[in-house]
Amino acid sequence: MITRPTSLKVYREIEEEGLLSRMRFKVYSTLFKYGPMTAGELTHRIKGPNEVHPSYHRRLDELGDLGVAERLHIRPCEITGRNAYVWAVTNKLPGKKPESRLGRAALVAALKRYGGHEEGCSGDKCVCGVR
């Protein structure tokens, strides 16, 4: 059996300080308590009886971006039978999520490159600087 470097101290700090949103913590907590699993196994383990389309699996990439979960390897999922990533918690506190939005300068440059304008901006009333 492979031992993973998880930390009860980190888990408790994340829980007590509210460092993850409710849904992210539910996914993190399940991975922490039950060990590495695929997205299908995770959903099967924590979804409620009245949930038709749970989105727990979407939180895995977010937890990965924050540094509190990571992909280990690929194996067949026990629920779907398909090859899937196995996810596990790390022993790290959440870091800052990478910024996914373009800054204004990058947005203006892209708009100039492709000949477009920001929403609500056109021709003589250009406010985005594309002109």
C-alpha positions in Angstrom: 0.0 0.0 0.0 1.3 3.4 -1.0 1.2 6.0 1.8 0.3 9.6 0.6 1.6 12.7 2.3 -1.7 14.1 3.7 -2.0 16.3 6.7 -4.8 16.3 9.3 -3.5 19.7 10.4 -3.9 21.1 6.9 -7.4 19.5 6.6 -8.5 21.1 9.9 -7.1 24.5 9.0 -8.9 24.4 5.6 -12.1 23.5 7.5 -11.9 25.9 10.4 -10.7 28.9 8.4 -13.2 28.3 5.6 -10.5 28.3 2.9 -12.7 26.5 0.4 -16.2 27.0 -0.8 -18.9 24.6 0.5 -18.9 22.5 -2.6 -15.1 22.4 -3.0 -14.8 21.4 0.7 -17.3 18.6 0.2 -15.2 17.2 -2.6 -11.9 17.8 -0.7 -13.3 16.2 2.4 -14.4 13.1 0.5 -11.0 12.7 -1.1 -9.4 13.2 2.3 -11.6 10.7 4.1 -11.8 7.9 1.5 -8.5 8.3 -0.4 -7.7 8.5 -4.0 -10.5 8.0 -6.5 -11.8 8.9 -9.9 -14.4 11.6 -10.6 -17.0 8.9 -11.2 -16.2 7.2 -7.9 -16.3 10.5 -6.1 -19.7 11.5 -7.6 -21.1 8.0 -6.8 -19.9 8.3 -3.2 -21.2 11.7 -2.3 -24.2 12.4 -4.5 -27.6 12.6 -2.8 -30.5 10.4 -3.8 -32.4 13.3 -5.4 -29.5 14.7 -7.3 -30.0 14.2 -11.0 -26.9 15.8 -12.4 -24.3 16.6 -9.7 -21.3 18.6 -10.6 -18.8 17.4 -8.0 -16.4 16.3 -10.7 -16.0 19.9 -11.9 -14.5 20.9 -8.5 -11.6 18.5 -9.0 -9.8 20.7 -11.5 -10.5 23.7 -9.3 -9.0 22.0 -6.3 -6.0 21.1 -8.5 -5.6 24.7 -9.5 -5.6 25.7 -5.8 -3.0 23.0 -5.0 -5.0 21.0 -2.6 -5.6 18.1 -4.9 -3.6 16.4 -7.7 -3.9 13.8 -10.4 -2.0 10.7 -9.6 -2.4 8.4 -12.6 -5.0 6.9 -14.9 -6.9 3.7 -14.2 -10.3 2.2 -15.0 -13.0 3.8 -13.0 -14.9 1.3 -10.8 -18.2 3.0 -11.7 -17.9 3.8 -15.4 -15.3 1.3 -16.5 -13.6 4.0 -18.5 -10.0 5.1 -18.0 -9.9 8.1 -15.8 -7.6 10.2 -13.7 -7.3 9.2 -10.0 -7.4 12.3 -7.8 -6.0 12.7 -4.2 -5.5 15.5 -1.7 -2.1 17.0 -1.2 -0.7 18.3 2.1 -0.8 21.9 1.0 -3.1 24.8 1.9 -4.9 26.4 -1.0 -2.9 28.8 -3.0 -4.2 31.6 -5.2 -6.2 30.3 -8.2 -4.5 31.3 -11.5 -6.1 34.3 -13.0 -8.1 33.3 -16.1 -9.3 36.7 -17.2 -7.4 38.8 -19.6 -6.2 42.2 -18.3 -7.4 45.3 -20.1 -4.2 45.8 -22.1 -4.2 42.2 -23.3 -7.9 42.4 -24.2 -7.4 45.6 -26.2 -4.4 44.1 -28.0 -6.5 41.0 -28.9 -9.4 43.2 -30.1 -7.1 45.2 -32.3 -5.6 42.0 -33.7 -8.9 40.6 -34.6 -10.7 43.9 -35.4 -13.4 43.8 -32.7 -14.6 46.0 -30.0 -15.7 45.5 -26.4 -19.5 45.1 -25.8 -21.4 48.4 -26.1 -18.5 49.9 -28.1 -18.6 50.8 -31.7 -17.3 53.2 -34.3 -17.3 56.9 -33.2 -18.3 55.9 -29.7 -15.3 53.6 -29.1 -14.4 53.5 -25.4 -12.2 50.4 -25.5 -9.2 52.0 -27.4 -9.4 49.8 -30.4 -10.3 52.5 -33.0 
